[in-house]
Amino acid sequence: MRTPDSPRNSEQTSNQQVYCLSCNTRVDKWIPATVHSRLGDIHYNVIFQGKHLKRHVNQIRSFLGNHQSTGSSNEAE
């Protein structure tokens, strides 16, 4: 039985900010991307750094926050 929070029941909208599985060992496992279009019941076309990637709904997670990071580990003292 699926729960309301399961990835398969969540629908993404065009231009929505998400995290998707990178499938590349040289970059982070989860990368920020933008939903471009829905390709069917369970696949989406997402854009990461200008490249279109096809991802299964289970490889996409909702995005909470912003994509901007300072890259520094030093906080205000």
PDB file with SEQRES, HELIX, SHEET and CRYST1 records, atoms N, CA, C and O in Angstrom:
SEQRES   1 A   77  MET ARG THR PRO ASP SER PRO ARG ASN SER GLU GLN THR          
SEQRES   2 A   77  SER ASN GLN GLN VAL TYR CYS LEU SER CYS ASN THR ARG          
SEQRES   3 A   77  VAL ASP LYS TRP ILE PRO ALA THR VAL HIS SER ARG LEU          
SEQRES   4 A   77  GLY ASP ILE HIS TYR ASN VAL ILE PHE GLN GLY LYS HIS          
SEQRES   5 A   77  LEU LYS ARG HIS VAL ASN GLN ILE ARG SER PHE LEU GLY          
SEQRES   6 A   77  ASN HIS GLN SER THR GLY SER SER ASN GLU ALA GLU              
HELIX    1 AA1 PRO A    7  ASN A    9  5                                   3    
HELIX    2 AA2 VAL A   57  GLN A   59  5                                   3    
SHEET    1 AA1 5 LYS A  51  HIS A  56  0                                        
SHEET    2 AA1 5 HIS A  43  PHE A  48 -1                                        
SHEET    3 AA1 5 TRP A  30  ARG A  38 -1                                        
SHEET    4 AA1 5 GLN A  17  LEU A  21 -1                                        
SHEET    5 AA1 5 ILE A  60  SER A  62 -1                                        
CRYST1    1.000    1.000    1.000  90.00  90.00  90.00 P 1           1          
ATOM      1  N   MET A   1       0.837  -1.184   0.000  1.00  0.00           N  
ATOM      2  CA  MET A   1       0.000   0.000   0.000  1.00  0.00           C  
ATOM      3  C   MET A   1       0.882   1.247   0.000  1.00  0.00           C  
ATOM      4  O   MET A   1       1.838   1.345   0.769  1.00  0.00           O  
ATOM      5  N   ARG A   2       0.552   2.180  -0.856  1.00  0.00           N  
ATOM      6  CA  ARG A   2       1.326   3.422  -0.944  1.00  0.00           C  
ATOM      7  C   ARG A   2       0.808   4.438   0.052  1.00  0.00           C  
ATOM      8  O   ARG A   2      -0.383   4.499   0.357  1.00  0.00           O  
ATOM      9  N   THR A   3       1.734   5.228   0.545  1.00  0.00           N  
ATOM     10  CA  THR A   3       1.357   6.316   1.439  1.00  0.00           C  
ATOM     11  C   THR A   3       1.276   7.604   0.649  1.00  0.00           C  
ATOM     12  O   THR A   3       1.849   7.682  -0.437  1.00  0.00           O  
ATOM     13  N   PRO A   4       0.586   8.622   1.149  1.00  0.00           N  
ATOM     14  CA  PRO A   4       0.503   9.890   0.415  1.00  0.00           C  
ATOM     15  C   PRO A   4       1.856  10.530   0.149  1.00  0.00           C  
ATOM     16  O   PRO A   4       1.997  11.295  -0.805  1.00  0.00           O  
ATOM     17  N   ASP A   5       2.855  10.230   0.975  1.00  0.00           N  
ATOM     18  CA  ASP A   5       4.170  10.838   0.821  1.00  0.00           C  
ATOM     19  C   ASP A   5       5.100  10.045  -0.081  1.00  0.00           C  
ATOM     20  O   ASP A   5       6.235  10.464  -0.306  1.00  0.00           O  
ATOM     21  N   SER A   6       4.649   8.909  -0.604  1.00  0.00           N  
ATOM     22  CA  SER A   6       5.539   8.120  -1.445  1.00  0.00           C  
ATOM     23  C   SER A   6       5.851   8.873  -2.729  1.00  0.00           C  
ATOM     24  O   SER A   6       4.997   9.592  -3.247  1.00  0.00           O  
ATOM     25  N   PRO A   7       7.068   8.716  -3.251  1.00  0.00           N  
ATOM     26  CA  PRO A   7       7.464   9.469  -4.445  1.00  0.00           C  
ATOM     27  C   PRO A   7       6.535   9.251  -5.629  1.00  0.00           C  
ATOM     28  O   PRO A   7       6.315  10.174  -6.413  1.00  0.00           O  
ATOM     29  N   ARG A   8       5.992   8.062  -5.774  1.00  0.00           N  
ATOM     30  CA  ARG A   8       5.156   7.769  -6.918  1.00  0.00           C  
ATOM     31  C   ARG A   8       3.855   8.564  -6.898  1.00  0.00           C  
ATOM     32  O   ARG A   8       3.283   8.824  -7.956  1.00  0.00           O  
ATOM     33  N   ASN A   9       3.376   8.955  -5.719  1.00  0.00           N  
ATOM     34  CA  ASN A   9       2.147   9.732  -5.625  1.00  0.00           C  
ATOM     35  C   ASN A   9       2.380  11.224  -5.725  1.00  0.00           C  
ATOM     36  O   ASN A   9       1.426  11.992  -5.852  1.00  0.00           O  
ATOM     37  N   SER A  10       3.634  11.647  -5.669  1.00  0.00           N  
ATOM     38  CA  SER A  10       3.905  13.081  -5.754  1.00  0.00           C  
ATOM     39  C   SER A  10       4.038  13.486  -7.212  1.00  0.00           C  
ATOM     40  O   SER A  10       4.653  12.777  -8.009  1.00  0.00           O  
ATOM     41  N   GLU A  11       3.467  14.610  -7.552  1.00  0.00           N  
ATOM     42  CA  GLU A  11       3.573  15.106  -8.914  1.00  0.00           C  
ATOM     43  C   GLU A  11       4.396  16.382  -8.906  1.00  0.00           C  
ATOM     44  O   GLU A  11       4.218  17.250  -8.052  1.00  0.00           O  
ATOM     45  N   GLN A  12       5.288  16.478  -9.859  1.00  0.00           N  
ATOM     46  CA  GLN A  12       6.133  17.654  -9.999  1.00  0.00           C  
ATOM     47  C   GLN A  12       5.523  18.554 -11.070  1.00  0.00           C  
ATOM     48  O   GLN A  12       4.857  18.077 -11.988  1.00  0.00           O  
ATOM     49  N   THR A  13       5.752  19.836 -10.944  1.00  0.00           N  
ATOM     50  CA  THR A  13       5.244  20.775 -11.936  1.00  0.00           C  
ATOM     51  C   THR A  13       6.399  21.383 -12.718  1.00  0.00           C  
ATOM     52  O   THR A  13       7.541  21.383 -12.258  1.00  0.00           O  
ATOM     53  N   SER A  14       6.099  21.891 -13.880  1.00  0.00           N  
ATOM     54  CA  SER A  14       7.117  22.507 -14.725  1.00  0.00           C  
ATOM     55  C   SER A  14       7.781  23.665 -13.984  1.00  0.00           C  
ATOM     56  O   SER A  14       7.111  24.423 -13.283  1.00  0.00           O  
ATOM     57  N   ASN A  15       9.074  23.800 -14.136  1.00  0.00           N  
ATOM     58  CA  ASN A  15       9.902  24.835 -13.498  1.00  0.00           C  
ATOM     59  C   ASN A  15      10.028  24.674 -11.991  1.00  0.00           C  
ATOM     60  O   ASN A  15      10.511  25.589 -11.325  1.00  0.00           O  
ATOM     61  N   GLN A  16       9.616  23.555 -11.436  1.00  0.00           N  
ATOM     62  CA  GLN A  16       9.755  23.307  -9.997  1.00  0.00           C  
ATOM     63  C   GLN A  16      11.196  22.914  -9.698  1.00  0.00           C  
ATOM     64  O   GLN A  16      11.799  22.132 -10.433  1.00  0.00           O  
ATOM     65  N   GLN A  17      11.742  23.458  -8.621  1.00  0.00           N  
ATOM     66  CA  GLN A  17      13.089  23.127  -8.177  1.00  0.00           C  
ATOM     67  C   GLN A  17      13.037  21.802  -7.422  1.00  0.00           C  
ATOM     68  O   GLN A  17      12.209  21.631  -6.527  1.00  0.00           O  
ATOM     69  N   VAL A  18      13.911  20.868  -7.773  1.00  0.00           N  
ATOM     70  CA  VAL A  18      13.943  19.548  -7.153  1.00  0.00           C  
ATOM     71  C   VAL A  18      15.389  19.101  -6.984  1.00  0.00           C  
ATOM     72  O   VAL A  18      16.315  19.738  -7.486  1.00  0.00           O  
ATOM     73  N   TYR A  19      15.564  18.001  -6.273  1.00  0.00           N  
ATOM     74  CA  TYR A  19      16.832  17.287  -6.252  1.00  0.00           C  
ATOM     75  C   TYR A  19      16.620  16.020  -7.053  1.00  0.00           C  
ATOM     76  O   TYR A  19      15.569  15.388  -6.946  1.00  0.00           O  
ATOM     77  N   CYS A  20      17.598  15.643  -7.849  1.00  0.00           N  
ATOM     78  CA  CYS A  20      17.496  14.386  -8.579  1.00  0.00           C  
ATOM     79  C   CYS A  20      18.793  13.607  -8.430  1.00  0.00           C  
ATOM     80  O   CYS A  20      19.852  14.178  -8.170  1.00  0.00           O  
ATOM     81  N   LEU A  21      18.695  12.309  -8.596  1.00  0.00           N  
ATOM     82  CA  LEU A  21      19.842  11.432  -8.491  1.00  0.00           C  
ATOM     83  C   LEU A  21      20.782  11.707  -9.657  1.00  0.00           C  
ATOM     84  O   LEU A  21      20.342  11.740 -10.807  1.00  0.00           O  
ATOM     85  N   SER A  22      22.068  11.903  -9.382  1.00  0.00           N  
ATOM     86  CA  SER A  22      22.996  12.306 -10.430  1.00  0.00           C  
ATOM     87  C   SER A  22      23.445  11.149 -11.314  1.00  0.00           C  
ATOM     88  O   SER A  22      23.686  11.357 -12.503  1.00  0.00           O  
ATOM     89  N   CYS A  23      23.563   9.944 -10.779  1.00  0.00           N  
ATOM     90  CA  CYS A  23      24.054   8.775 -11.534  1.00  0.00           C  
ATOM     91  C   CYS A  23      25.472   8.980 -12.045  1.00  0.00           C  
ATOM     92  O   CYS A  23      25.871   8.360 -13.030  1.00  0.00           O  
ATOM     93  N   ASN A  24      26.232   9.841 -11.389  1.00  0.00           N  
ATOM     94  CA  ASN A  24      27.611  10.122 -11.767  1.00  0.00           C  
ATOM     95  C   ASN A  24      28.448  10.140 -10.494  1.00  0.00           C  
ATOM     96  O   ASN A  24      28.171  10.915  -9.579  1.00  0.00           O  
ATOM     97  N   THR A  25      29.455   9.300 -10.434  1.00  0.00           N  
ATOM     98  CA  THR A  25      30.265   9.203  -9.210  1.00  0.00           C  
ATOM     99  C   THR A  25      31.181  10.398  -8.997  1.00  0.00           C  
ATOM    100  O   THR A  25      31.738  10.558  -7.911  1.00  0.00           O  
ATOM    101  N   ARG A  26      31.351  11.255 -10.028  1.00  0.00           N  
ATOM    102  CA  ARG A  26      32.241  12.415  -9.902  1.00  0.00           C  
ATOM    103  C   ARG A  26      31.559  13.657  -9.343  1.00  0.00           C  
ATOM    104  O   ARG A  26      32.229  14.651  -9.065  1.00  0.00           O  
ATOM    105  N   VAL A  27      30.247  13.620  -9.174  1.00  0.00           N  
ATOM    106  CA  VAL A  27      29.518  14.752  -8.596  1.00  0.00           C  
ATOM    107  C   VAL A  27      28.701  14.246  -7.417  1.00  0.00           C  
ATOM    108  O   VAL A  27      28.653  13.045  -7.151  1.00  0.00           O  
ATOM    109  N   ASP A  28      28.062  15.167  -6.717  1.00  0.00           N  
ATOM    110  CA  ASP A  28      27.237  14.784  -5.577  1.00  0.00           C  
ATOM    111  C   ASP A  28      26.171  13.787  -5.997  1.00  0.00           C  
ATOM    112  O   ASP A  28      25.753  13.765  -7.155  1.00  0.00           O  
ATOM    113  N   LYS A  29      25.728  12.955  -5.046  1.00  0.00           N  
ATOM    114  CA  LYS A  29      24.713  11.952  -5.340  1.00  0.00           C  
ATOM    115  C   LYS A  29      23.384  12.610  -5.705  1.00  0.00           C  
ATOM    116  O   LYS A  29      22.733  12.200  -6.665  1.00  0.00           O  
ATOM    117  N   TRP A  30      22.981  13.621  -4.948  1.00  0.00           N  
ATOM    118  CA  TRP A  30      21.736  14.349  -5.220  1.00  0.00           C  
ATOM    119  C   TRP A  30      22.092  15.746  -5.695  1.00  0.00           C  
ATOM    120  O   TRP A  30      22.804  16.477  -5.007  1.00  0.00           O  
ATOM    121  N   ILE A  31      21.603  16.115  -6.861  1.00  0.00           N  
ATOM    122  CA  ILE A  31      21.938  17.398  -7.472  1.00  0.00           C  
ATOM    123  C   ILE A  31      20.689  18.255  -7.635  1.00  0.00           C  
ATOM    124  O   ILE A  31      19.611  17.722  -7.899  1.00  0.00           O  
ATOM    125  N   PRO A  32      20.813  19.571  -7.484  1.00  0.00           N  
ATOM    126  CA  PRO A  32      19.657  20.443  -7.700  1.00  0.00           C  
ATOM    127  C   PRO A  32      19.349  20.541  -9.188  1.00  0.00           C  
ATOM    128  O   PRO A  32      20.252  20.684 -10.013  1.00  0.00           O  
ATOM    129  N   ALA A  33      18.083  20.464  -9.517  1.00  0.00           N  
ATOM    130  CA  ALA A  33      17.671  20.527 -10.922  1.00  0.00           C  
ATOM    131  C   ALA A  33      16.313  21.215 -11.004  1.00  0.00           C  
ATOM    132  O   ALA A  33      15.697  21.525  -9.984  1.00  0.00           O  
ATOM    133  N   THR A  34      15.860  21.449 -12.229  1.00  0.00           N  
ATOM    134  CA  THR A  34      14.566  22.068 -12.478  1.00  0.00           C  
ATOM    135  C   THR A  34      13.756  21.141 -13.372  1.00  0.00           C  
ATOM    136  O   THR A  34      14.249  20.663 -14.393  1.00  0.00           O  
ATOM    137  N   VAL A  35      12.508  20.888 -12.982  1.00  0.00           N  
ATOM    138  CA  VAL A  35      11.640  20.051 -13.806  1.00  0.00           C  
ATOM    139  C   VAL A  35      11.315  20.790 -15.095  1.00  0.00           C  
ATOM    140  O   VAL A  35      10.882  21.942 -15.067  1.00  0.00           O  
ATOM    141  N   HIS A  36      11.526  20.126 -16.218  1.00  0.00           N  
ATOM    142  CA  HIS A  36      11.214  20.720 -17.519  1.00  0.00           C  
ATOM    143  C   HIS A  36       9.851  20.236 -18.008  1.00  0.00           C  
ATOM    144  O   HIS A  36       9.006  21.043 -18.397  1.00  0.00           O  
ATOM    145  N   SER A  37       9.635  18.917 -17.989  1.00  0.00           N  
ATOM    146  CA  SER A  37       8.372  18.373 -18.458  1.00  0.00           C  
ATOM    147  C   SER A  37       8.160  16.969 -17.919  1.00  0.00           C  
ATOM    148  O   SER A  37       9.083  16.311 -17.441  1.00  0.00           O  
ATOM    149  N   ARG A  38       6.922  16.542 -18.013  1.00  0.00           N  
ATOM    150  CA  ARG A  38       6.567  15.182 -17.622  1.00  0.00           C  
ATOM    151  C   ARG A  38       6.575  14.320 -18.880  1.00  0.00           C  
ATOM    152  O   ARG A  38       6.003  14.705 -19.900  1.00  0.00           O  
ATOM    153  N   LEU A  39       7.224  13.151 -18.813  1.00  0.00           N  
ATOM    154  CA  LEU A  39       7.357  12.299 -19.988  1.00  0.00           C  
ATOM    155  C   LEU A  39       6.361  11.141 -20.001  1.00  0.00           C  
ATOM    156  O   LEU A  39       6.251  10.432 -21.001  1.00  0.00           O  
ATOM    157  N   GLY A  40       5.660  10.951 -18.938  1.00  0.00           N  
ATOM    158  CA  GLY A  40       4.701   9.855 -18.835  1.00  0.00           C  
ATOM    159  C   GLY A  40       4.212   9.765 -17.408  1.00  0.00           C  
ATOM    160  O   GLY A  40       4.257  10.744 -16.663  1.00  0.00           O  
ATOM    161  N   ASP A  41       3.744   8.587 -17.027  1.00  0.00           N  
ATOM    162  CA  ASP A  41       3.232   8.414 -15.667  1.00  0.00           C  
ATOM    163  C   ASP A  41       4.327   8.498 -14.615  1.00  0.00           C  
ATOM    164  O   ASP A  41       4.088   9.000 -13.517  1.00  0.00           O  
ATOM    165  N   ILE A  42       5.531   8.014 -14.933  1.00  0.00           N  
ATOM    166  CA  ILE A  42       6.566   7.912 -13.907  1.00  0.00           C  
ATOM    167  C   ILE A  42       7.914   8.511 -14.293  1.00  0.00           C  
ATOM    168  O   ILE A  42       8.885   8.337 -13.558  1.00  0.00           O  
ATOM    169  N   HIS A  43       8.004   9.208 -15.420  1.00  0.00           N  
ATOM    170  CA  HIS A  43       9.271   9.810 -15.840  1.00  0.00           C  
ATOM    171  C   HIS A  43       9.133  11.312 -16.051  1.00  0.00           C  
ATOM    172  O   HIS A  43       8.094  11.814 -16.479  1.00  0.00           O  
ATOM    173  N   TYR A  44      10.224  12.011 -15.734  1.00  0.00           N  
ATOM    174  CA  TYR A  44      10.281  13.462 -15.908  1.00  0.00           C  
ATOM    175  C   TYR A  44      11.553  13.837 -16.645  1.00  0.00           C  
ATOM    176  O   TYR A  44      12.564  13.142 -16.550  1.00  0.00           O  
ATOM    177  N   ASN A  45      11.500  14.923 -17.369  1.00  0.00           N  
ATOM    178  CA  ASN A  45      12.665  15.521 -17.993  1.00  0.00           C  
ATOM    179  C   ASN A  45      13.080  16.678 -17.083  1.00  0.00           C  
ATOM    180  O   ASN A  45      12.305  17.613 -16.881  1.00  0.00           O  
ATOM    181  N   VAL A  46      14.304  16.621 -16.530  1.00  0.00           N  
ATOM    182  CA  VAL A  46      14.793  17.678 -15.655  1.00  0.00           C  
ATOM    183  C   VAL A  46      16.020  18.317 -16.288  1.00  0.00           C  
ATOM    184  O   VAL A  46      16.695  17.705 -17.116  1.00  0.00           O  
ATOM    185  N   ILE A  47      16.303  19.552 -15.893  1.00  0.00           N  
ATOM    186  CA  ILE A  47      17.453  20.277 -16.423  1.00  0.00           C  
ATOM    187  C   ILE A  47      18.460  20.501 -15.301  1.00  0.00           C  
ATOM    188  O   ILE A  47      18.121  21.026 -14.240  1.00  0.00           O  
ATOM    189  N   PHE A  48      19.706  20.095 -15.553  1.00  0.00           N  
ATOM    190  CA  PHE A  48      20.808  20.324 -14.624  1.00  0.00           C  
ATOM    191  C   PHE A  48      21.966  20.890 -15.419  1.00  0.00           C  
ATOM    192  O   PHE A  48      22.476  20.235 -16.329  1.00  0.00           O  
ATOM    193  N   GLN A  49      22.387  22.101 -15.085  1.00  0.00           N  
ATOM    194  CA  GLN A  49      23.487  22.799 -15.759  1.00  0.00           C  
ATOM    195  C   GLN A  49      23.293  22.805 -17.274  1.00  0.00           C  
ATOM    196  O   GLN A  49      24.234  22.553 -18.027  1.00  0.00           O  
ATOM    197  N   GLY A  50      22.069  23.094 -17.715  1.00  0.00           N  
ATOM    198  CA  GLY A  50      21.776  23.198 -19.134  1.00  0.00           C  
ATOM    199  C   GLY A  50      21.584  21.877 -19.855  1.00  0.00           C  
ATOM    200  O   GLY A  50      21.305  21.868 -21.054  1.00  0.00           O  
ATOM    201  N   LYS A  51      21.724  20.770 -19.160  1.00  0.00           N  
ATOM    202  CA  LYS A  51      21.563  19.452 -19.768  1.00  0.00           C  
ATOM    203  C   LYS A  51      20.226  18.850 -19.365  1.00  0.00           C  
ATOM    204  O   LYS A  51      19.818  18.944 -18.207  1.00  0.00           O  
ATOM    205  N   HIS A  52      19.547  18.233 -20.320  1.00  0.00           N  
ATOM    206  CA  HIS A  52      18.283  17.562 -20.060  1.00  0.00           C  
ATOM    207  C   HIS A  52      18.565  16.129 -19.619  1.00  0.00           C  
ATOM    208  O   HIS A  52      19.285  15.390 -20.291  1.00  0.00           O  
ATOM    209  N   LEU A  53      17.989  15.748 -18.482  1.00  0.00           N  
ATOM    210  CA  LEU A  53      18.160  14.412 -17.944  1.00  0.00           C  
ATOM    211  C   LEU A  53      16.793  13.766 -17.762  1.00  0.00           C  
ATOM    212  O   LEU A  53      15.855  14.417 -17.301  1.00  0.00           O  
ATOM    213  N   LYS A  54      16.674  12.502 -18.118  1.00  0.00           N  
ATOM    214  CA  LYS A  54      15.429  11.769 -17.901  1.00  0.00           C  
ATOM    215  C   LYS A  54      15.549  11.048 -16.563  1.00  0.00           C  
ATOM    216  O   LYS A  54      16.492  10.288 -16.344  1.00  0.00           O  
ATOM    217  N   ARG A  55      14.590  11.287 -15.671  1.00  0.00           N  
ATOM    218  CA  ARG A  55      14.635  10.678 -14.355  1.00  0.00           C  
ATOM    219  C   ARG A  55      13.295  10.036 -13.997  1.00  0.00           C  
ATOM    220  O   ARG A  55      12.228  10.571 -14.298  1.00  0.00           O  
ATOM    221  N   HIS A  56      13.380   8.877 -13.348  1.00  0.00           N  
ATOM    222  CA  HIS A  56      12.209   8.188 -12.813  1.00  0.00           C  
ATOM    223  C   HIS A  56      11.723   8.960 -11.600  1.00  0.00           C  
ATOM    224  O   HIS A  56      12.516   9.615 -10.924  1.00  0.00           O  
ATOM    225  N   VAL A  57      10.443   8.891 -11.320  1.00  0.00           N  
ATOM    226  CA  VAL A  57       9.885   9.634 -10.187  1.00  0.00           C  
ATOM    227  C   VAL A  57      10.575   9.265  -8.867  1.00  0.00           C  
ATOM    228  O   VAL A  57      10.668  10.098  -7.965  1.00  0.00           O  
ATOM    229  N   ASN A  58      11.055   8.031  -8.751  1.00  0.00           N  
ATOM    230  CA  ASN A  58      11.761   7.611  -7.536  1.00  0.00           C  
ATOM    231  C   ASN A  58      13.154   8.227  -7.430  1.00  0.00           C  
ATOM    232  O   ASN A  58      13.781   8.137  -6.374  1.00  0.00           O  
ATOM    233  N   GLN A  59      13.654   8.852  -8.503  1.00  0.00           N  
ATOM    234  CA  GLN A  59      14.964   9.497  -8.501  1.00  0.00           C  
ATOM    235  C   GLN A  59      14.850  11.005  -8.323  1.00  0.00           C  
ATOM    236  O   GLN A  59      15.824  11.732  -8.519  1.00  0.00           O  
ATOM    237  N   ILE A  60      13.662  11.474  -7.951  1.00  0.00           N  
ATOM    238  CA  ILE A  60      13.415  12.909  -7.772  1.00  0.00           C  
ATOM    239  C   ILE A  60      12.877  13.139  -6.376  1.00  0.00           C  
ATOM    240  O   ILE A  60      12.016  12.396  -5.904  1.00  0.00           O  
ATOM    241  N   ARG A  61      13.386  14.172  -5.713  1.00  0.00           N  
ATOM    242  CA  ARG A  61      12.926  14.543  -4.376  1.00  0.00           C  
ATOM    243  C   ARG A  61      12.541  16.019  -4.367  1.00  0.00           C  
ATOM    244  O   ARG A  61      13.130  16.829  -5.083  1.00  0.00           O  
ATOM    245  N   SER A  62      11.559  16.356  -3.560  1.00  0.00           N  
ATOM    246  CA  SER A  62      11.141  17.755  -3.430  1.00  0.00           C  
ATOM    247  C   SER A  62      12.284  18.587  -2.895  1.00  0.00           C  
ATOM    248  O   SER A  62      13.125  18.095  -2.143  1.00  0.00           O  
ATOM    249  N   PHE A  63      12.312  19.840  -3.282  1.00  0.00           N  
ATOM    250  CA  PHE A  63      13.379  20.743  -2.899  1.00  0.00           C  
ATOM    251  C   PHE A  63      12.891  21.685  -1.819  1.00  0.00           C  
ATOM    252  O   PHE A  63      11.879  22.363  -1.999  1.00  0.00           O  
ATOM    253  N   LEU A  64      13.589  21.737  -0.709  1.00  0.00           N  
ATOM    254  CA  LEU A  64      13.258  22.636   0.391  1.00  0.00           C  
ATOM    255  C   LEU A  64      14.444  23.553   0.625  1.00  0.00           C  
ATOM    256  O   LEU A  64      15.501  23.091   1.054  1.00  0.00           O  
ATOM    257  N   GLY A  65      14.296  24.827   0.356  1.00  0.00           N  
ATOM    258  CA  GLY A  65      15.394  25.762   0.556  1.00  0.00           C  
ATOM    259  C   GLY A  65      15.805  26.410  -0.741  1.00  0.00           C  
ATOM    260  O   GLY A  65      15.039  26.439  -1.705  1.00  0.00           O  
ATOM    261  N   ASN A  66      17.032  26.937  -0.764  1.00  0.00           N  
ATOM    262  CA  ASN A  66      17.516  27.571  -1.983  1.00  0.00           C  
ATOM    263  C   ASN A  66      18.764  26.862  -2.479  1.00  0.00           C  
ATOM    264  O   ASN A  66      19.426  26.155  -1.719  1.00  0.00           O  
ATOM    265  N   HIS A  67      19.089  27.052  -3.764  1.00  0.00           N  
ATOM    266  CA  HIS A  67      20.244  26.407  -4.372  1.00  0.00           C  
ATOM    267  C   HIS A  67      21.546  27.101  -4.038  1.00  0.00           C  
ATOM    268  O   HIS A  67      22.616  26.519  -4.215  1.00  0.00           O  
ATOM    269  N   GLN A  68      21.481  28.318  -3.563  1.00  0.00           N  
ATOM    270  CA  GLN A  68      22.690  29.096  -3.329  1.00  0.00           C  
ATOM    271  C   GLN A  68      23.374  28.633  -2.048  1.00  0.00           C  
ATOM    272  O   GLN A  68      22.740  28.541  -0.997  1.00  0.00           O  
ATOM    273  N   SER A  69      24.657  28.345  -2.139  1.00  0.00           N  
ATOM    274  CA  SER A  69      25.438  28.073  -0.953  1.00  0.00           C  
ATOM    275  C   SER A  69      26.723  28.876  -1.035  1.00  0.00           C  
ATOM    276  O   SER A  69      27.239  29.127  -2.123  1.00  0.00           O  
ATOM    277  N   THR A  70      27.235  29.277   0.116  1.00  0.00           N  
ATOM    278  CA  THR A  70      28.419  30.117   0.132  1.00  0.00           C  
ATOM    279  C   THR A  70      29.681  29.298  -0.124  1.00  0.00           C  
ATOM    280  O   THR A  70      30.692  29.830  -0.581  1.00  0.00           O  
ATOM    281  N   GLY A  71      29.616  28.011   0.171  1.00  0.00           N  
ATOM    282  CA  GLY A  71      30.779  27.169  -0.046  1.00  0.00           C  
ATOM    283  C   GLY A  71      31.803  27.255   1.057  1.00  0.00           C  
ATOM    284  O   GLY A  71      32.809  26.546   1.025  1.00  0.00           O  
ATOM    285  N   SER A  72      31.567  28.113   2.035  1.00  0.00           N  
ATOM    286  CA  SER A  72      32.520  28.231   3.144  1.00  0.00           C  
ATOM    287  C   SER A  72      31.977  27.536   4.370  1.00  0.00           C  
ATOM    288  O   SER A  72      30.769  27.522   4.608  1.00  0.00           O  
ATOM    289  N   SER A  73      32.867  26.963   5.139  1.00  0.00           N  
ATOM    290  CA  SER A  73      32.451  26.279   6.359  1.00  0.00           C  
ATOM    291  C   SER A  73      32.557  27.199   7.565  1.00  0.00           C  
ATOM    292  O   SER A  73      32.176  26.809   8.668  1.00  0.00           O  
ATOM    293  N   ASN A  74      33.065  28.408   7.379  1.00  0.00           N  
ATOM    294  CA  ASN A  74      33.202  29.341   8.491  1.00  0.00           C  
ATOM    295  C   ASN A  74      31.947  30.162   8.644  1.00  0.00           C  
ATOM    296  O   ASN A  74      31.549  30.880   7.727  1.00  0.00           O  
ATOM    297  N   GLU A  75      31.336  30.061   9.771  1.00  0.00           N  
ATOM    298  CA  GLU A  75      30.146  30.866  10.093  1.00  0.00           C  
ATOM    299  C   GLU A  75      30.594  32.138  10.799  1.00  0.00           C  
ATOM    300  O   GLU A  75      31.737  32.253  11.241  1.00  0.00           O  
ATOM    301  N   ALA A  76      29.691  33.071  10.892  1.00  0.00           N  
ATOM    302  CA  ALA A  76      30.002  34.334  11.607  1.00  0.00           C  
ATOM    303  C   ALA A  76      30.348  34.017  13.040  1.00  0.00           C  
ATOM    304  O   ALA A  76      29.626  33.282  13.713  1.00  0.00           O  
ATOM    305  N   GLU A  77      31.446  34.564  13.508  1.00  0.00           N  
ATOM    306  CA  GLU A  77      31.898  34.273  14.881  1.00  0.00           C  
ATOM    307  C   GLU A  77      31.523  35.366  15.823  1.00  0.00           C  
ATOM    308  O   GLU A  77      31.823  35.285  17.014  1.00  0.00           O  
TER     309      GLU A  77                                                      
END                                                                             
